[in-house]
Amino acid sequence: MTGTTVAGRLNALGRAEVTLLVRNRTAVFVALLMPLLMIFAMKSMLEQVDLGGTGLTVVGAALSGGLGMVLLQVVYMNLVAAYVARREELVLKRLRTGEVSDREILSGTALPAVLLALAQCVLIVVVGTVALDLGAPQRPELLILGLLIGLVMLSALAAATSALTRTVQTAQLTTLPLFFASMLGSGLFVPLEILPDLAASLCELLPVTGVMTLVRAGWLGGVPGDEVAGAGLSAVAWTVLGVFAVQRWFRWDPRR
C-alpha cells in the first residue's frame, strides 16, 4: 500500500473485510436477518406490555428498539468476532508492518459493518415513516447524532471486548453481557418509563441507554431537553471510555 492515501487504504481494507464477511454465512445471517427477526420478537412482546403513560406505540417502540438491535448485532457482535479472527490469523500483525496506521487498521476492519448497519437503520426509519405511519423523525439531528455516536461507541467497545476474547467461538460468550444488559436495560425491549425509578436510574448508566434515548427523541419525540442532554453526555462518555480501553488494552498479537 506504499504511496496510497488514507482513503485508498481504508477502501482496500474495507473491500477485503466485505469479502471475508460474505464468505462467513453465520456473520451474514446475524448481520442481515437477526435484527429483523428481533424486531418481530420485540413487537410480539411489547403487545403484552402496558405502554400507557410512556408516549410510545407498539410499532414505535419496536422499530426504535430495532435500531438499537442493529447497532448491537451488526456492529458490536460482528466486529468482536472479526477483530479476534484477524488477530489470530496474524492479519493485524502483518498489516502493522506496512504504512497503515493502527487507527486505519481498526477503522478499515469496522467499515463494512458500520456502513451495513447504517444502511439498515435508514431502511428501518424509511419503512416506519412511509409504510407504518410513524411519521417523519421529529428531531432528525438527534436521530443522526444518536446513530453516529452508537456506531463509534460500539465499534470501540467491540475492539476492547476482543482483547478479552481468545477465539472466534468464545466471542459468542464475551459479547453476551453487553448484549443482554442493553437488550433488557437500555430500552430496546422494555421502555425505561415502565421500570421502577431505582431500576430506571441504574439502567440509564448502561452504555447503549444514552444512544437509545437520543434515537427515540430524534424519531418519536416526547423526551425532555434535560434527558436528551444527559443521554448525550452519557453516550459521549462511554465512547471516550471505549476509545481509551482500545488504546490501553487492544491486543495485536495472537493469544496463544
KERO-556099 format. One record per residue: y, z, x of N, C-alpha, C, O, CB in turn. Coordinates in steps of 0.001 Angstrom, whole numbers, padded with zeros to 6 digits, always signed. Glycine has a CB too. Example, Ala and Ser with C-alpha at 12.3 -4.5 7.8 and 13.67 -1.06 7.14 Angstrom:
residues 2
-005690+007800+013190-004500+007800+012300-003300+007800+013200-003319+008465+014236-004473+009046+011308 -002250+007080+012850-001060+007140+013670+000030+007870+012900+001138+008039+013409-000598+005725+014084 
END
This chain:
residues 256
-001211+000000+000815+000000+000000+000000+001264+000000+000851+002340+000354+000369+000004+001200-000923 +001135-000394+002107+002263-000380+003021+003371-001304+002536+003125-002441+002135+001817-000782+004419 +004592-000791+002581+005732-001612+002217+005976-001742+000737+006885-002459+000319+005567-002939+002781 +005181-001062-000067+005353-001155-001504+006404-000155-001970+006780+000761-001240+004021-000914-002225 +006868-000350-003194+007826+000573-003788+007081+001678-004517+005870+001598-004724+008783-000166-004749 +007826+002719-004906+007226+003812-005671+006647+003278-006976+005533+003635-007360+008267+004921-005955 +007412+002418-007659+006932+001851-008916+005658+001042-008711+004733+001109-009520+008009+000976-009548 +005616+000281-007630+004438-000523-007342+003220+000340-007061+002114+000029-007504+004704-001436-006166 +003423+001426-006323+002302+002319-006016+001801+003016-007275+000594+003133-007487+002717+003361-004965 +002728+003478-008110+002324+004113-009354+001589+003125-010263+000620+003486-010930+003544+004688-010073 +002058+001881-010281+001400+000862-011091-000027+000624-010612-000948+000502-011419+002194-000444-011056 -000206+000558-009292-001545+000338-008739-002470+001510-009046-003622+001314-009435-001467+000117-007225 -001963+002732-008869-002768+003905-009181-003095+003974-010666-004210+004322-011054-002045+005171-008748 -002110+003637-011490-002331+003659-012933-003385+002662-013370-004226+002972-014213-001041+003381-013659 -003345+001453-012795-004349+000433-013149-005746+000887-012748-006707+000676-013487-004018-000914-012471 -005856+001502-011592-007160+001999-011147-007676+003080-012096-008867+003121-012405-007068+002551-009710 -006780+003953-012556-007193+005008-013470-007607+004446-014823-008547+004949-015438-006073+006017-013647 -006920+003414-015294-007307+002778-016560-008716+002214-016455-009518+002363-017376-006311+001658-016940 -009017+001569-015336-010358+001010-015130-011414+002100-015181-012450+001937-015825-010435+000271-013789 -011153+003214-014505-012116+004319-014492-012236+004966-015866-013324+005382-016265-011708+005368-013457 -011123+005054-016592-011156+005641-017929-012000+004801-018873-012795+005340-019643-009741+005790-018483 -011834+003485-018822-012578+002591-019711-014077+002668-019436-014883+002510-020352-012087+001147-019550 -014451+002907-018190-015873+002988-017837-016519+004285-018295-017744+004374-018375-016043+002844-016346 -015704+005294-018596-016218+006605-018997-016214+006693-020520-015169+006926-021127-015370+007760-018372 -017364+006509-021129-017434+006471-022594-017042+007799-023225-016399+007827-024274-018834+006092-023041 -017430+008899-022584-017065+010205-023127-015556+010385-023136-014988+010857-024121-017724+011326-022320 -014903+010009-022034-013448+010142-021949-012753+009246-022974-011753+009645-023571-012962+009798-020533 -013278+008042-023177-012694+007132-024166-012820+007725-025560-011881+007657-026353-013375+005748-024109 -013994+008315-025866-014202+008924-027181-013226+010079-027408-012604+010183-028465-015652+009420-027320 -013103+010949-026391-012189+012090-026510-010754+011612-026681-009994+012181-027465-012299+013004-025278 -010388+010569-025949-009003+010102-025965-008646+009365-027249-007539+009516-027764-008751+009202-024781 -009578+008568-027769-009242+007691-028884-009664+008234-030248-008931+008075-031224-009873+006357-028671 -010815+008862-030330-011351+009223-031643-011245+010710-031967-011016+011070-033122-012781+008807-031727 -011407+011574-030975-011396+013008-031264-010106+013477-031927-010176+014243-032889-011612+013782-029995 -008915+013050-031454-007701+013514-032144-007673+013136-033618-007232+013927-034451-006476+012950-031464 -008144+011927-033950-008167+011505-035352-009141+012352-036163-008833+012754-037285-008544+010024-035459 -010310+012620-035600-011282+013455-036299-010736+014865-036506-010960+015478-037550-012603+013506-035520 -010027+015369-035515-009471+016713-035628-008369+016777-036677-008203+017805-037335-008934+017174-034282 -007617+015700-036842-006592+015669-037892-007231+015798-039264-006752+016552-040111-005768+014372-037811 -008318+015058-039482-009025+015170-040756-009586+016576-040953-009554+017113-042060-010155+014138-040831 -010101+017169-039873-010618+018535-039965-009497+019511-040297-009680+020415-041111-011305+018942-038652 -008327+019330-039663-007181+020197-039941-006737+020069-041391-006416+021061-042045-006017+019863-039004 -006722+018835-041885-006292+018611-043270-007235+019318-044245-006787+019945-045205-006236+017097-043585 -008533+019216-043995-009506+019868-044877-009333+021376-044846-009416+022026-045887-010938+019494-044473 -009092+021950-043657-008934+023389-043551-007636+023867-044175-007594+024906-044834-008994+023811-042108 -006574+023093-043960-005269+023504-044490-005218+023457-046010-004411+024153-046627-004177+022623-043922 -006076+022640-046617-006138+022608-048075-006622+023930-048646-006400+024221-049822-007045+021484-048537 -007283+024731-047817-007769+026041-048256-006793+027167-047927-007032+028326-048265-009112+026333-047619 -005696+026817-047268-004726+027825-046830-003503+027785-047733-003039+026711-048117-004316+027596-045352 -002988+028951-048067-001769+029042-048860-000562+028834-047950-000213+029703-047152-001682+030411-049591 +000071+027661-048085+001225+027326-047251+002546+027681-047918+003616+027335-047417+001208+025854-046912 +002468+028370-049046+003691+028749-049743+004590+029607-048871+004127+030560-048245+003360+029488-051023 +005860+029277-048827+006816+030020-048021+006958+029507-046609+007846+029951-045881+006430+031438-047979 +006097+028574-046197+006200+028034-044840+007084+026788-044791+007539+026387-043720+004811+027704-044300 +007323+026180-045950+008096+024936-045976+007295+023730-045543+007856+022652-045349+009301+025065-045100 +005973+023894-045386+005117+022810-044914+004203+022326-046024+003771+023110-046869+004289+023262-043710 +003913+021038-046023+002873+020480-046876+001591+020358-046061+001616+020466-044835+003301+019099-047458 +000473+020133-046744-000802+019986-046043-000750+018797-045094-001172+018895-043942-001959+019821-047046 -000227+017664-045585-000162+016459-044749+000786+016667-043579+000478+016286-042450+000284+015244-045580 +001939+017271-043846+002906+017505-042782+002356+018427-041707+002542+018172-040517+004177+018087-043353 +001676+019502-042117+001109+020430-041151-000012+019774-040358-000123+019975-039149+000596+021680-041855 -000852+018981-041046-001991+018344-040374-001524+017308-039356-002034+017267-038236-002918+017682-041403 -000559+016472-039737-000133+015407-038828+000690+015948-037658+000542+015480-036529+000675+014365-039590 +001548+016921-037920+002300+017500-036802+001357+018252-035877+001527+018221-034659+003415+018442-037315 +000359+018930-036449-000661+019555-035610-001467+018522-034848-001921+018773-033731-001587+020409-036452 -001644+017347-035463-002359+016268-034787-001649+015804-033525-002302+015396-032565-002539+015100-035725 -000328+015861-033512+000406+015513-032293+000054+016477-031168-000140+016068-030023+001927+015525-032551 -000026+017758-031504-000422+018735-030501-001854+018520-030036-002165+018713-028861-000263+020137-031047 -002732+018117-030963-004116+017857-030594-004219+016676-029640-005038+016693-028721-004956+017601-031837 -003405+015662-029845-003387+014518-028933-002988+014978-027527-003615+014599-026538-002411+013421-029446 -001949+015792-027456-001495+016270-026149-002595+017066-025445-002804+016911-024242-000232+017135-026306 -003294+017913-026192-004325+018746-025586-005536+017939-025145-006039+018121-024036-004756+019819-026553 -006006+017045-026012-007257+016347-025722-007060+015142-024813-007820+014945-023864-007907+015906-027006 -006051+014343-025099-005862+013114-024322-005267+013417-022952-005650+012805-021955-004958+012133-025081 -004331+014361-022904-003680+014664-021629-004407+015792-020900-004964+015578-019824-002206+015042-021856 -004404+016973-021472-004906+018142-020738-006389+018034-020406-006765+018099-019236-004661+019402-021542 -007227+017873-021407-008670+017902-021174-009134+016704-020352-009969+016855-019460-009416+017938-022503 -008612+015533-020635-008993+014361-019854-008540+014462-018404-009278+014093-017491-008419+013112-020481 -007328+014960-018195-006798+014989-016832-007477+016030-015952-007627+015811-014750-005318+015254-016866 -007890+017157-016525-008630+018121-015711-009875+017450-015137-010151+017552-013942-009018+019375-016549 -010628+016758-016005-011833+016059-015538-011487+014965-014534-012208+014772-013555-012592+015454-016725 -010395+014253-014769-010014+013159-013866-009641+013687-012483-010083+013141-011472-008839+012362-014457 -008836+014739-012432-008438+015291-011131-009658+015820-010369-009776+015619-009160-007397+016420-011318 -010558+016493-011081-011749+017032-010421-012627+015892-009901-013116+015948-008773-012553+017931-011395 -012825+014864-010719-013664+013740-010305-013077+013043-009078-013815+012728-008144-013822+012736-011459 -011781+012798-009061-011161+012119-007914-011215+013007-006668-011362+012510-005552-009693+011740-008236 -011097+014308-006866-011167+015227-005721-012572+015247-005123-012734+015143-003907-010754+016651-006146 -013574+015381-005970-014942+015489-005471-015447+014168-004893-016339+014165-004044-015865+015951-006586 -014887+013051-005344-015272+011740-004801-014446+011357-003574-014562+010241-003067-015121+010666-005872 -013610+012287-003099-012765+012094-001916-011660+011056-002125-011034+010617-001161-013621+011682-000743 -011421+010667-003361-010370+009688-003636-008998+010268-003298-008177+009602-002667-010415+009245-005114 -008753+011499-003714-007454+012123-003442-007224+012268-001942-006120+012025-001455-007362+013498-004124 -008249+012658-001221-008120+012846+000224-007800+011535+000917-006972+011498+001826-009398+013445+000804 -008462+010440+000487-008199+009133+001107-006795+008649+000787-006126+008070+001643-009227+008096+000639 -006342+008881-000446-005004+008441-000821-003932+009137+000012-002891+008551+000309-004761+008698-002304 -004188+010375+000383-003194+011137+001152-003042+010619+002579-002075+010964+003257-003577+012608+001185 -003975+009800+003044-003865+009265+004402-002918+008068+004459-002556+007623+005548-005244+008863+004924 -002514+007542+003302-001598+006407+003269-000166+006863+003054+000181+008018+003301-002002+005428+002176 +000658+005931+002588+002072+006249+002399+002373+006843+001032+003517+007191+000743+002900+005017+002596 +001353+006959+000191+001562+007512-001143+001799+009015-001034+001034+009715-000371+000348+007212-002066 +002845+009513-001673+003154+010943-001621+002233+011706-002571+001606+011127-003458+004643+011199-001983 +002172+013014-002361+001348+013850-003237+001799+013736-004689+000973+013650-005598+001404+015314-002786 +003103+013734-004899+003622+013642-006261+003238+012317-006910+002935+012276-008103+005142+013806-006263 +003248+011238-006137+002864+009932-006668+001381+009887-007004+000986+009271-007993+003207+008831-005670 +000553+010540-006179-000886+010567-006460-001155+011284-007778-001902+010789-008621-001656+011255-005310 -000548+012440-007948-000750+013208-009177-000188+012465-010390-000819+012428-011447-000093+014590-009055 +000996+011875-010236+001624+011155-011345+000846+009895-011694+000652+009590-012870+003069+010796-010999 +000399+009160-010675-000353+007938-010927-001662+008208-011629-002078+007433-012490-000612+007213-009639 -002324+009306-011271-003569+009684-011945-003316+010032-013403-004132+009723-014271-004229+010867-011230 -002191+010672-013670-001876+011103-015040-001313+009987-015897-001363+010077-017123-000896+012244-015009 -000777+008936-015291-000013+007930-016024-000744+007310-017212-000167+007260-018298+000384+006853-015092 -001994+006830-017066-002669+006213-018219-002855+007183-019386-002639+006813-020540-004024+005671-017794 -003258+008433-019088-003456+009409-020153-002140+009732-020854-002102+009884-022075-004083+010686-019593 -001067+009837-020084+000246+010137-020662+000708+008999-021576+001182+009243-022685+001284+010380-019545 +000572+007767-021111+001000+006625-021923+000140+006472-023171+000651+006142-024241+000951+005340-021099 -001170+006710-023040-002057+006625-024198-001708+007696-025226-001667+007419-026425-003523+006765-023765 -001456+008919-024758-001079+009993-025670+000247+009680-026363+000395+009922-027560-000981+011324-024914 +001200+009148-025618+002498+008813-026205+002340+007740-027276+002965+007821-028333+003477+008337-025117 +001503+006733-027007+001270+005666-027997+000613+006233-029249+000973+005842-030359+000388+004545-027396 -000343+007145-029096-000999+007741-030257-000032+008601-031063-000078+008606-032293-002196+008577-029817 +000841+009327-030371+001832+010145-031078+002780+009271-031886+003111+009595-033027+002627+011005-030085 +003217+008163-031294+004092+007230-032024+003377+006695-033252+003971+006592-034325+004537+006059-031114 +002091+006352-033099+001321+005832-034225+001194+006863-035338+001318+006520-036513-000060+005396-033762 +000947+008125-034982+000835+009177-035997+002145+009349-036749+002148+009485-037973+000423+010506-035354 +003256+009343-036025+004563+009501-036672+004857+008318-037590+005366+008506-038695+005677+009642-035616 +004545+007112-037149+004786+005919-037974+003933+005963-039231+004431+005696-040324+004490+004630-037177 +002657+006295-039092+001769+006368-040261+002244+007448-041223+002286+007229-042433+000313+006646-039826 +002604+008618-040688+003086+009686-041548+004372+009336-042254+004567+009708-043411+003280+010929-040757 +005258+008622-041574+006552+008258-042155+006427+007149-043189+007011+007223-044270+007510+007828-041064 +005654+006113-042844+005592+004918-043686+004533+005025-044772+004791+004701-045931+005320+003702-042835 +003332+005484-044395+002214+005439-045336+002016+006731-046118+001488+006699-047229+000956+005117-044601 +002424+007851-045569+002127+009134-046210+003376+009848-046721+003310+011016-047106+001398+010032-045238 +004501+009161-046728+005738+009647-047362+006235+010985-046804+006787+011803-047541+005519+009786-048848 +006038+011201-045511+006597+012414-044915+008076+012269-044616+008776+013258-044397+005853+012765-043647 +008541+011048-044608+009936+010811-044281+010137+010640-042793+009314+011073-041986+010792+011939-044788 +011236+010007-042437+011551+009797-041024+011853+011140-040363+012289+012073-041038+012752+008824-040863 +011630+011251-039057+011957+012500-038350+013392+012934-038611+014321+012135-038491+011736+012335-036844 +013569+014201-038968+014905+014695-039301+015752+014931-038054+016971+014760-038084+014801+015983-040105 +015108+015324-036962+015819+015508-035691+015026+014778-034613+014319+015417-033834+015996+017039-035335 +015133+013447-034555+014292+012691-033614+014458+013119-032163+013517+013023-031375+014598+011228-033727 +015662+013595-031802+015864+014013-030411+015005+015229-030073+014521+015351-028948+017345+014330-030155 +014811+016134-031045+013952+017292-030816+012484+016877-030752+011722+017406-029943+014159+018339-031918 +012090+015942-031593+010718+015447-031576+010399+014805-030227+009360+015084-029629+010493+014436-032716 +011289+013955-029758+011074+013281-028469+011073+014301-027336+010240+014227-026433+012164+012205-028220 +012006+015257-027382+012072+016285-026342+010780+017091-026299+010233+017343-025226+013272+017217-026580 +010292+017498-027481+009062+018278-027537+007873+017522-026970+007071+018086-026226+008773+018684-028957 +007756+016241-027319+006638+015443-026816+006734+015240-025313+005728+015344-024611+006590+014092-027519 +007926+014952-024810+008078+014722-023368+007785+015983-022564+007103+015931-021541+009490+014225-023057 +008309+017124-023034+008017+018379-022341+006523+018659-022399+005931+019099-021413+008816+019554-022960 +005910+018405-023553+004481+018627-023693+003666+017772-022746+002691+018246-022164+004057+018362-025103 +004050+016524-022585+003336+015638-021671+003414+016136-020228+002410+016166-019517+003898+014222-021765 +004612+016525-019808+004787+017009-018432+004073+018343-018243+003370+018538-017251+006289+017154-018090 +004252+019262-019192+003647+020582-019082+002128+020511-019001+001522+021134-018129+004059+021440-020256 +001510+019755-019906+000052+019718-019953-000525+018911-018798-001661+019152-018389-000417+019137-021277 +000231+017962-018266-000210+017287-017040-000232+018267-015878-001174+018285-015085+000708+016091-016710 +000819+019088-015784+000878+020088-014712-000206+021143-014884-000862+021518-013912+002256+020757-014678 -000403+021628-016115-001437+022629-016353-002837+022058-016110-003743+022781-015693-001330+023167-017780 -003008+020766-016371-004293+020122-016076-004566+020120-014577-005673+020436-014142-004314+018682-016618 -003558+019763-013792-003716+019766-012338-003987+021176-011834-004805+021365-010934-002465+019188-011656 -003308+022168-012404-003531+023557-011994-004934+024019-012373-005602+024687-011584-002481+024480-012631 -005383+023667-013576-006721+024066-014022-007806+023423-013176-008871+024010-012985-006924+023698-015486 -007548+022215-012662-008554+021543-011839-008865+022338-010571-009961+022230-010022-008079+020137-011468 -007902+023135-010109-008144+023953-008918-009201+025017-009179-009848+025491-008245-006848+024613-008454 -009383+025397-010449-010376+026407-010819-011708+025773-011216-012661+026484-011536-009850+027266-011965 -011778+024470-011198-012920+023745-011740-013720+023107-010613-013185+022310-009842-012460+022676-012744 -014994+023452-010516-015815+022952-009420-016322+021533-009649-016329+020721-008723-016982+023868-009205 -016745+021227-010869-017338+019924-011153-016757+019362-012434-016106+020073-013199-018870+020027-011257 -016999+018069-012662-016544+017432-013902-017210+018090-015105-016590+018237-016159-016848+015915-013884 -018462+018483-014949-019185+019117-016055-018558+020458-016433-018436+020770-017618-020658+019315-015683 -018162+021251-015442-017573+022550-015753-016146+022427-016283-015587+023403-016784-017588+023431-014522 -015555+021242-016175-014229+021033-016767-014264+021235-018271-013255+021601-018874-013709+019632-016442 -015422+020998-018881-015550+021227-020316-015443+022705-020656-015125+023061-021791-016873+020671-020823 -015707+023569-019680-015610+025015-019893-014246+025563-019497-013679+026392-020210-016694+025731-019109 -013718+025108-018370-012450+025668-017894-011265+025255-018767-010218+025902-018734-012200+025237-016460 -011418+024188-019543-010331+023774-020434-010374+024491-021785-009403+024445-022541-010388+022273-020654 -011486+025149-022091-011633+025749-023416-010652+026887-023703-010145+026959-024822-013025+026257-023573 -010352+027796-022736-009415+028878-023077-008075+028377-023598-007617+028824-024650-009180+029744-021870 -007443+027464-022884-006150+026954-023347-006313+026152-024628-005468+026230-025520-005491+026089-022265 -007398+025377-024729-007609+024559-025924-007732+025436-027168-007044+025199-028161-008867+023688-025763 -008600+026444-027123-008803+027282-028305-007597+028173-028578-007233+028387-029734-010050+028138-028135 -006975+028695-027517-005784+029523-027723-004680+028715-028396-003993+029217-029285-005284+030095-026383 -004512+027468-027972-003480+026615-028556-003845+026203-029974-002998+026198-030867-003262+025376-027691 -005107+025858-030173-005550+025394-031477-005386+026481-032545-004999+026197-033678-007005+024942-031404 -005684+027717-032170-005652+028804-033140-004324+029557-033161-003955+030131-034186-006766+029765-032853 -003599+029561-032030-002425+030413-031955-001098+029727-031760-000055+030381-031773-002602+031344-030890 -001115+028391-031573+000148+027685-031331+000623+026890-032534+001555+026091-032433+000002+026761-030154 -000024+027112-033681+000434+026452-034895-000190+025108-035166+000273+024393-036055+001879+026290-034840 -001233+024731-034428-001879+023450-034696-002692+023499-035983-002551+022634-036848-002774+023053-033526 -003539+024511-036105-004360+024670-037305-003717+025614-038311-003696+025343-039512-005742+025181-036931 -003194+026723-037808-002654+027757-038689-001176+027940-038395-000828+028388-037302-003419+029097-038515 -000284+027608-039339+001149+027832-039109+001440+029292-038787+000901+030195-039428+001959+027401-040334 +002288+029520-037799+002585+030894-037386+003239+031696-038506+003179+032925-038514+003489+030889-036161 +003865+030995-039453+004566+031689-040530+003639+032515-041417+004091+033459-042066+005305+030693-041375 +002345+032174-041453+001437+032911-042330+000704+034034-041576-000098+034754-042170+000419+031948-042956 +000975+034183-040281+000359+035245-039495+001172+036535-039608+002367+036482-039901+000230+034818-038021 +000549+037684-039382+001325+038934-039308+002383+038840-038214+002224+038099-037244+000392+040144-039043 +003454+039591-038378+004586+039477-037460+004194+039697-036005+004626+038947-035129+005655+040462-037845 +003372+040728-035732+002981+041022-034350+002163+039874-033768+002389+039451-032634+002177+042335-034281 +001203+039370-034561+000370+038260-034079+001215+037026-033835+001024+036331-032837-000748+037939-035082 +002157+036743-034740+003024+035576-034571+003887+035709-033326+004098+034732-032608+003908+035384-035802 +004392+036922-033064+005221+037137-031873+004430+036915-030595+004947+036344-029635+005806+038547-031881 +003178+037362-030573+002337+037145-029404+002002+035667-029231+001978+035156-028111+001054+037963-029516 +001747+034992-030336+001400+033575-030269+002574+032724-029786+002374+031652-029214+000934+033086-031632 +003780+033196-030015+004953+032460-029550+005015+032375-028031+005735+031538-027485+006214+033108-030077 +004270+033232-027346+004267+033238-025888+003285+032243-025295+003294+032029-024083+003949+034614-025387 +002444+031634-026104+001457+030684-025607+002140+029393-025136+003205+029042-025645+000413+030375-026699 +001545+028686-024175+002208+027505-023595+002586+026433-024600+003689+025890-024535+001326+026898-022567 +001690+026118-025529+001919+024968-026416+002765+025322-027633+003222+024428-028346+000594+024399-026876 +002980+026616-027882+003718+027019-029080+005142+026463-029083+005603+025944-030099+003755+028543-029186 +005830+026567-027967+007196+026037-027904+007246+024548-028161+008140+024059-028852+007812+026334-026559 +006283+023820-027605+006220+022368-027833+006015+022071-029312+006680+021200-029872+005083+021730-026999 +005084+022801-029950+004809+022553-031368+006008+022898-032242+006261+022225-033241+003593+023355-031820 +006748+023941-031874+007942+024289-032646+008977+023171-032560+009588+022810-033566+008545+025617-032145 +009177+022625-031368+010116+021509-031209+009645+020277-031984+010445+019590-032618+010287+021161-029721 +008355+020009-031925+007808+018838-032616+008002+018969-034123+008452+018026-034775+006311+018661-032285 +007667+020127-034678+007799+020315-036125+009265+020337-036543+009622+019798-037591+007110+021613-036561 +010116+020959-035725+011543+020973-036041+012101+019561-036014+012937+019210-036847+012311+021869-035057 +011655+018754-035074+012158+017390-034976+011667+016484-036078+012414+015636-036564+011782+016809-033668 +010413+016652-036484+009870+015752-037512+010139+016264-038928+010626+015520-039779+008365+015573-037309 +009820+017538-039176+009858+018051-040545+011092+018888-040848+011414+019114-042014+008635+018867-040810 +011791+019354-039805+012981+020174-040028+012597+021576-040488+011432+021970-040436+013901+019512-041061 +013606+022318-040938+013368+023639-041501+013206+024758-040488+012799+025859-040858+012174+023592-042340 +013514+024507-039206+013386+025541-038174+014787+025987-037770+015604+025152-037380+012580+025015-036929 +015085+027289-037855+016425+027774-037485+016774+027433-036036+015895+027284-035187+016516+029290-037693 +018068+027315-035778+018526+026919-034452+018120+027874-033354+017809+027439-032246+019997+026786-034454 +018115+029201-033643+017737+030150-032605+016263+030012-032234+015895+030196-031074+018030+031574-033062 +015414+029685-033220+013997+029471-032930+013796+028201-032110+012938+028162-031229+013188+029394-034232 +014574+027171-032393+014491+025938-031617+014874+026199-030169+014201+025734-029248+015396+024854-032223 +015965+026948-029968+016405+027261-028606+015362+028088-027869+015069+027826-026702+017742+028008-028632 +014799+029087-028547+013765+029908-027924+012525+029104-027582+011915+029306-026532+013392+031053-028832 +012149+028183-028479+010990+027336-028229+011226+026430-027027+010332+026229-026205+010665+026497-029466 +012430+025889-026932+012753+025026-025805+012689+025769-024483+012152+025255-023501+014125+024426-025988 +013239+026989-024455+013211+027788-023227+011776+028149-022833+011416+028120-021657+014047+029067-023404 +010966+028489-023839+009570+028833-023569+008811+027637-022998+008059+027770-022033+008885+029330-024851 +009019+026462-023608+008317+025260-023141+008742+024894-021720+007902+024538-020894+008584+024079-024091 +010024+024977-021437+010509+024662-020089+009963+025676-019084+009578+025305-017975+012060+024647-020052 +009930+026962-019469+009422+027997-018564+007958+027743-018207+007572+027867-017045+009576+029388-019201 +007142+027387-019203+005739+027102-018935+005589+025834-018082+004681+025745-017256+004967+026952-020256 +006462+024877-018281+006413+023659-017459+006717+023975-016002+006028+023502-015098+007408+022609-017987 +007751+024777-015780+008101+025185-014413+006962+025977-013791+006631+025782-012622+009400+026022-014406 +006361+026873-014572+005243+027667-014069+004055+026772-013707+003390+026988-012694+004819+028714-015113 +003796+025758-014552+002710+024836-014264+002950+024047-012982+002037+023878-012174+002518+023888-015422 +004170+023566-012796+004505+022815-011586+004368+023708-010357+003852+023276-009326+005937+022242-011679 +004832+024954-010466+004700+025891-009349+003228+026129-009011+002857+026167-007838+005390+027227-009683 +002391+026288-010040+000962+026518-009814+000325+025331-009099-000522+025517-008225+000242+026780-011146 +000722+024122-009458+000186+022935-008795+000594+022924-007328-000238+022681-006454+000672+021650-009497 +001860+023184-007055+002345+023193-005672+001660+024271-004841+001452+024103-003639+003855+023402-005644 +001317+025366-005483+000750+026510-004746-000761+026423-004593-001291+026778-003540+001105+027805-005446 -001477+025950-005637-002923+026110-005624-003728+024822-005808-004956+024872-005734-003303+027059-006677 -003101+023686-006043-003886+022469-006258-004753+022173-005036-004293+022289-003899-002959+021270-006560 -005992+021796-005272-006943+021526-004191-007104+020012-004015-007341+019286-004981-008322+022194-004487 -006971+019550-002770-007134+018135-002457-008525+017841-001888-009005+016710-001959-006059+017689-001468 -009150+018844-001336-010470+018666-000730-011575+019101-001692-011364+019988-002519-010569+019461+000585 -012735+018488-001589-013858+018861-002482-014220+020330-002339-014085+020914-001264-015096+017997-002182 -014691+020929-003455-015120+022317-003437-016633+022343-003214-017416+022305-004163-014726+023053-004764 -017018+022407-001968-018454+022370-001612-018851+023623-000843-020012+023772-000461-018779+021111-000768 
END
